[in-house]
Amino acid sequence: MIFDAVEAMATVLTANFTADFTALASAKGVADLPSPPTFVKRQKAETFTSLGVTLPAIGMYVVRAVTMAKWQAVRDPRTTGVFDWYARLADPFLLAEQTELAAEAILRTVDRLSSSGSIYGAGELPDSITIELTDGYNQSIQPSYDRRVTVTFSIYDRDSGL
């Protein structure tokens, strides 16, 4: 149930994010990313940055799930998924623009999740998607400016497996 949700999130994000970001950057006149981001399953930004993952990177993970016992061999969990974008650049203005576009590209992934296997809904109810943007500056790290966006959303799926 949780494993399957993360796998579905990863499949849809890795297949679409780069093209979505490039299209948005082109349409809005913002510089594209120099290379695709690193996709990291089951890790948040604090973890993957401490491991030295190439940035920008997007973590994908589940923070909670609620469900019930199986009934007629199925379970319908509601899971809370997170896409966690983190990047550093020397130019804080370009970094801010790219982070905002990353949030939009990630939202396109959430829109597509309901067509991925066992997931029959993602972020479909009012206020079921939360987008949080943060920024920072650390003179001891080069490049010094960092930005993060977390997109948190509900996933509705059917678990009829193990």
N, C-alpha and C positions, 0 to 999 in steps of 0.2 A: 504494500500500500504506500508507504513513504518512499521506499526504494523506487517503485514504479513511477511515482510522481516526479522525483528528481530526474529519472531517466527521460521521461517525456519532456520535461522542461529543457533538458540539455539538447535533446534531438531537435526540437523546434528552434531553440535559440541559435545553436551552431549552424543550422541550415539557412537561417534568414537574417541574422543580425547585421552582418557586414554589408549585404546588399541594401538593407533598409537604411542603415546609417549613411551609406554613400548617396543614396537617393535623396535623403533628407538634407544632407550637407550641400549637395548640388542645388537643390531647389531653394535653399535659404542662403546660398552664397557664403558658406562656412568651409574652411579648409577641412578636407577629409582626413581620416586617420592615416598615418604613414604605413601602417600594416594592420591586419585584423587583430582584435584583442585576444588575449589568452582566456580560454574558457575553463573554469575550475569548478568541478562538481563537489558539493558537500563541504564547501569552505566559505567563510565570510572574509571580508577584506583584511581584518586584523590577522587572520591566519595566513592567507596566501601572500600577503606582503612580507610577513616575517620569514616565509620560506623562500623569498627572492624570486617570485614569479614575475615574468616579464609583463610590464604595464604598457597600456591599460589592460585591465583584466575584469572579467565578470564572474563572480561566484554565483552559484545556484544551489539553494538548499531549502529544507523545510524546517520551520520553527515549531510547528505544532500540528496535531491532527486530532479530530474528534470523530468518533464512530460508534457503532453498536455491535453486538454479537452478530455473526452471520445468520441470515434467515434465508432458507431455501438456497443455500450454498453461495449467497452473495452478501457483500457488505458495501454500504455506500458511505465512505468516509468524506469528511470535509477537511481539507488540508490547507495550511497556510504556507504558501511558497514565497521565496524571496529571490530576486535577482539583485546582485550587489556589485555595482560598477565602481571601480576605483582607478584614478589616473593621476599622473604628475606631469607637469610641464613647466617650462620657464616663463611662458606667457600666460598670466592669470586670466586674461580676457578670452583668449582662444580656448583655454581649458574650460572656462565657464560655459561657453557656447557649445563645445563638444559634449560636455556633460549633460546639458539640457537636451541635445539631440540624441544622446545615448538613452536618456529616459524615454523619449518618444519612440525610438527604435525598439526598446524593450517592451513598451506598451503594445506595439504591433505583434510581438511574440505572444503576449498574454492573449491578444485577440485570436490568435491562431490555435491556442492550446486545445480548445474544445473539439478540434478535428484530429486530435492525435490519440488514437487508440481508445483506451478506457476512460479518458477524461471527457466528460460531457458538459462541462461548464468551467469557466475560469474568469473571475472578476466580473461576473454578470449582474450582480445586485448593486443597487445604489450604495455608494461609499464602500465598496468592497475592494478597492485598490487604493493603496496609500503610497505616495511618492515623497521621499524625503531627500533633500539636497543639503550637503554640508561641504565646507571648504576649510582649508588650513594653510599654514605657512610654517616651514621649519628650515631655518637657515643652515642647519648642519647637514641637510639632505639635498642633493642636487638631482633633478631640478627641485626647487624649493616649494613650489605651489602644488597643492593637491586638492582634488575634488572627489566627492563620493555621492552616488545616488543609490538609494535602496528603493526598489519597487516591491511592495508586499501585497499579496493578493490571495483570494480564496480559490481553491481548486475543488471541484466536485467530480468524483470519479466512482467507478464501480469496480470493486475488488471481488473477482470470482476465482482467483488463483489459489495458491497455497494458503 
